[in-house]
Structure formats: C-alpha cells, structure tokens
C-alpha cells in the first residue's frame, strides 16, 4: 500500500515526446502512470484504482473514444479528461457522448490542464434530495435521471451539476454567462453550455431543457 498522498492519475498518450512531458508536468500533484496505447490503457484502467484519467483522442490500436466507451460500458465511473487536437464542436460532443467528463484541445496550456483536473477531482457535496424534471426525477447523488417507468439514464458529474442548477429554480431563466460562471472553468467560452445542453437533450429528451431565445436556458419537461 502506498503512503503517497497524491491522487492517482492514468495518462494514456502515445506521443513519445508529449507523453513523458505531460507525465512529468503532472507528477507534482499526481501519482502518474503512463500508457502509450489504447490496449495498455484499457488494461491499466480496468485493473488499477484511479482518481482521474487523461486519455488522448488519437491512440493506436484502440482510439480514445473507443477506450472511454469500453470503460463506461464496464461500469468504470472514474472522471476522464479527453485530450484532442480536434476542436470542432461535433468532435467535443463525440467525446462527451462517449462518457468523457471534460476535454481539452492540443496544444494545451499547463495551467488550464491542472485547473481542469482539480475541478474533476474536487469533492462535491451535491444535494441528496431528488429534483423534479417533469415526470422524471434527477438524483444528484447518484448522477442519474429516472423516468416514471423506471428507465435510468446515467449522467456525468458536469451534466448533473448543470441539470441540477436549472432544476433547483424551475421558474428561472439562466443566461449562458451565469451558468458558465457557476459551473465551468473561467477559460471556457459560453458555447460550452450549448454543448452540454445538446448532450443532455440527446440523453434524456429534446424538451428536458428549454431554450429561451435571446436570454438563455430554463429547465423543461422531459415528457412534454
């Protein structure tokens, strides 16, 4: 058993230069294990205990999207930050759809990477009481939404926070800037809110979050 107080981090990066450099950068705050391909990354992810994972999008053998999808299908809930050189919204959505909790594009700023990892590993104490979402029920503690028929939809931490923020004040319309300030990193752009809203609508219902044009977003009704 290790006595090292640093949280454990699995880094899956195939670049022979960037991988070791990123590991060295992170070792100040984390116990880092570097895997150079998706197969080794999958093995380590399933057999080790990790507080957080950083996974490259373009990996040999098993790419980052397939790796994250495989982990989530096996019940691994460890927070994942995906590294990608692809900055288009559809590419980011693909990473979130696969089960990633956050993403960062290459080349990245070291301070931003560190801040995003701190956010993913920070301990939150979300409200335990379920929140109404029309006929559905949001459970922040288990990061899930349940329908009246028992259908259960799993959410990421950031999806849960966004949905809970809207559901706590159902009559309020939140601007993108308000949501960005409350839930996201200062370096993020307001468009990240749109990405997460799109992601939640795909997971739950197109009407789960209502767009108030010219203002922002409001909680909707998953069964409207």
N, C-alpha and C positions, 0 to 999 in steps of 0.2 A: 504493500500500500504506500502510495506516495504521500509525503508531507508537504509537497509543494502547494502553496495556497492559490497559485494562478489557475484560472479555469482552463479546461482542456479545449483545444481547437483543432479540428481536422481541416487541413488545406489540401484541396485536390487541384493541382495546377501542373500542366505538362510542359510549360515553357522552361527549358533548362537554366535560363538566367532569371526570369521573373519569379519562378517558384521559390528558389532558395532566398532571393532578395526579400520576397514578401514574408517568408517564414522568419527571417532574421528581424524584419521590421516588427512583426507581431510578438516575438518571443519576450519582449519586455513585459507584456501584460498577460500572455497566454502560454500554456504548455502546448507547443505546436507539433503536430505530426504531418509530414508532407507525403502525399501520394502523387505519383507522376502520371497516372492514367485512371480511367473510369473503373476498370476492373479492381485494381488495388483499392481505389477509393471506396467502392461498394463493400468490399470485404472488411475494410477497417471501420466503415460506418456501422456495419451490422454487428461487428464483434467487439467494438470498443464503447466506452462511455464518454460522450462529448457534450460540452455545454453549448457549442456552436460549430457550424461548418461553413467554410468558404469554398465554393465549388465553381470552377471555370466552366464557361459555356461550351467552348470548343475543345473537347477532350478526345483522345484516341480511344478506339475500341468501343467504349460506351460514352456518349457525349453527356454534357452536364444535365440537359433536360431529361434524358432517359434515366440518368442516375438518380435525380431527385424524385422522378415519378416512381422508380423502383423502391426508394426508401419510404415514401409516403404510403405506397401500397402495402408495405410490410409493417406499417404502424409506427414508423420512426417519426417522432414529433420534434426532434431537435431543430432549433432555429437554423435556417440556411440563408446565407447571403450568396447570391449568384454573381459571378464576375463575367462580364461580356464586353466584347468590342462592338456589339450591335446595339445602337442606341435608339432605334426606332420604337415607337410606342407598341407596335404589334409584337416586337421581339421581347419587350419588357413584360407585356401581357402574357406571352407564352411562358416566360419564366415563372410568373406568379401563378398561372394556371397549373403548372407542373407541381406547385407546392412550395416554391421559394417564399421566404418571408420578406426579403428585400433584394435589391440588385444595385450594382454599381458598374459604371462603364469604364473601360480602359481607354487611355491611360487614366489612372485614378490618383487622387490626392491622398497622401498617407493620413493626414489628419481627419479627412472625411471618412476613410475606411475605418479608422479607430473609433470615431464617433458613432458610426452606424452599428458597429459590433457591440459597443457599450449599450446602445439602445436595445439591441436584440437580446442581450444577456442580463439586462436590468430586471430586477424583481419587482413585479407589479402586484398590487392587491386589488383586483377588479371586484366590483360589486357582485356579491354572490346571488342576490335575488334575480330570478329570470325577468326579462323585459319583454313586453308585448310587441309583436310585429304583425299586426293584423291577426289572422288566425294562427300565426306561427309564434314560437317562443324562442327568444335569444337567451342562451345561458352563457354569460361571460366567463364563468369559472371553468367550464369545460370547452370553451371556444367552439360552440356548436349552435345550430338553429334546428328546432324540431317542429314538424308540422302537426296538425291535429290528427293526422293519420299515422303518426309515429315515424315519418321519414326524418332521418337525421342527416344534416349537412355539416361537415367539419369546416372550420374556418382557421385561418392563420391568426396570429396574435394581432397584427395590424388591421386585418379585416374586422376582427372582433371589436377592437377599440373604436374604429370608425362607425360601425353599426351601432354600438352601444352609445356613443356620443350623440347620435341622431335620435335613438330610441328613448333616451332619458328625457328629452324635451321634444315630444312629438309635434307640438304646435309651432316650434321654432324653425325658421329657415336659416341655415348656416351658410355663410359665404365660404368660398374656397380658402380665402386667406385665414379665416377663423379656424377652420379645420386643419390647415397647414401648420399654423402656429401651435395649436393644441396637441397635435398628434405626430407631426413629422419633423424631420431634420431641417434646420434653417437653410441649408444649401439646396433643398428641394424646391422645385417650381410648382406653382398651383396646379399644373396639369397632372401631377401625380395623383391628386384627388380624383380626377376624372378616370384615371386608370383603375384605381381601386373600386370606384363606383361601378365601372364596367364589369370588373371581375366579380363583384358581389351580385350584380344582376344576372350574370351568367350562372352563378352557383345556386341562387335562390329563386329569383323571379324578376322579370323586367320591371315590375311595379314595386319592388322592395324598397327602392329609394326613388323619390320623386324629384325631378328637376324643376326648379322654379326659375324660369328663364330671366336672365338679367340679374339674378340675385345669387342663387347657389343651390343647395340641396336640403331636402327635408325627408324624414322617414316616411315611407309609403305603406302599402299593404301588400304583402306577398300574394294575397289571393284576390286582389282587385281584378 
